[in-house]
């Protein structure tokens, strides 16, 4: 009976850890200077994301690539379709 309890607790802890990790944003890539100069590197910093959009018209933020269109609209792709913000 004690062994079953141990495995149930281990399973519960494992599921909680997986759930928490799924909620975290993807890790940032490269150094801060590299992220400033390369909009294809992921950042979790909103200010840097906005600066890169202004400079390069695209920026990868929290794992998604965002773009500014020729008419000024902001969009990203989801399932192959443009999603405007």
ChimeraX attribute file (.defattr): number of C-alpha atoms within 10 A of each C-alpha:
attribute: neighborCount
match mode: 1-to-1
recipient: residues
	/A:1	5
	/A:2	7
	/A:3	7
	/A:4	9
	/A:5	10
	/A:6	11
	/A:7	11
	/A:8	12
	/A:9	11
	/A:10	12
	/A:11	12
	/A:12	11
	/A:13	12
	/A:14	11
	/A:15	12
	/A:16	12
	/A:17	11
	/A:18	10
	/A:19	11
	/A:20	9
	/A:21	11
	/A:22	10
	/A:23	8
	/A:24	9
	/A:25	12
	/A:26	15
	/A:27	11
	/A:28	17
	/A:29	13
	/A:30	13
	/A:31	9
	/A:32	13
	/A:33	8
	/A:34	12
	/A:35	20
	/A:36	18
	/A:37	12
	/A:38	16
	/A:39	23
	/A:40	20
	/A:41	20
	/A:42	21
	/A:43	25
	/A:44	16
	/A:45	11
	/A:46	11
	/A:47	10
	/A:48	17
	/A:49	22
	/A:50	15
	/A:51	15
	/A:52	22
	/A:53	18
	/A:54	13
	/A:55	13
	/A:56	15
	/A:57	17
	/A:58	23
	/A:59	29
	/A:60	22
	/A:61	23
	/A:62	18
	/A:63	16
	/A:64	15
	/A:65	17
	/A:66	22
	/A:67	22
	/A:68	17
	/A:69	13
	/A:70	8
	/A:71	6
	/A:72	9
	/A:73	10
	/A:74	17
	/A:75	17
	/A:76	19
	/A:77	13
	/A:78	10
	/A:79	6
	/A:80	7
	/A:81	9
	/A:82	12
	/A:83	12
	/A:84	13
	/A:85	8
